[in-house]
Amino acid sequence: MITDGQRRGRIELRTTDEEKRLLAAAAAHEQMDLTAFVLRAAMPAAREALERAERIALSRRDAERVLELLDHPAPPTPALLAAVRRRRERERAAHQQA
């Protein structure tokens, strides 16, 4: 467990008097300080929220389409080929200046 001495960040939390009283009482019953009590509840919720945000759920049909495109990518468009040419030209010019 992280001790208070290892925590360097600070978060200001605004509450009603009743919310603060409730949190403090619950922390005392758990024999924890208020910071540890709030973090114990907040950290799993934060991890779950980020996991949901970072996960992409595809239907079976969409997943099969993605796999098909990975196995058989579309040919490059003229615009993409032109962008690759421009980048290579810039890289050559930068290399010659170095």
N, C-alpha and C positions, 0 to 999 in steps of 0.2 A: 504494500500500500504506500502511496505517496504521502510523505509528511508535509506539513504546512511549510517547513523550511525549504522544500524543493519547489514549491509553487511560486512562480514569479509573475504570472499574468493576473489581471484584476478585471472583474466584471461588476458593474453596478446594477443592482436589481431593485426595481421599484415595486413595492407591494402595499397593500392596504395594511392597516394595523392588525386586522384579524388574520390576514394571510401570514404576516410575520409571526404573530403569536402562535398560530397553528404549526408553522414550520419549526419554530424554536422548540415548542413543546414536543413535537414528534422527534426531533433530533435528540432532545434530552432523554426521551424514553428509549431511544436506540443507543444511548451513550455515545453519541457522535457530536462533533461540532456542526454548526449550521452549514458550513461550506461542504464538509464531507457528506452530510445528509442530502443536500441539494444535488451535488455532483453524482452521488450514487444513483439517483433517479434520472438525472438529465443525460448522463453519458450514454447509457444504452439507447435512449430515445434519439439522441443525436446520431449515433452510429446507424441505427435503423433507418432514419430519414435519409442519410447519405447513401446507404445501400439501395434504398428504393429509387432515389434520384439517378443513381449511376447504372441501374439495371435496365436493360431494354427487353421488353417482352414482345415476342413476335408470335403471330399465329403460325400454325404449321405451314400454311401456304406461303407466308412471307419468309419463313426460315428456309424453305426449299428454294425460293427465288434468290435469296442471298447466297446460298451455297452454289446454285447454278451460275450466278454472276461471278463468284470467286473462281469456279472451275473454268468458266468460259467468258472472260471479260470482253466487254465491247471494244472494238478497235478505237485507237485514239482519234479524237476529232481534229480537224484542221487547226482550230484555236489552240488545242493542247500541244500539237506539234510545233506551232509557231512559238508558244511560250517556252517550250523546251529549247528551241533554237536560240531564242533571245537570252535565256539563262546561260547556255553554253558559251555564247558570244561574250557575255559579261564576265564569265569565269575566265575565259581565255585572256580577255583584256586585263583583268585584275592580275592574272598570273604573269603576264608579260611586264606589267609595271613593277612587280615585286623583285 
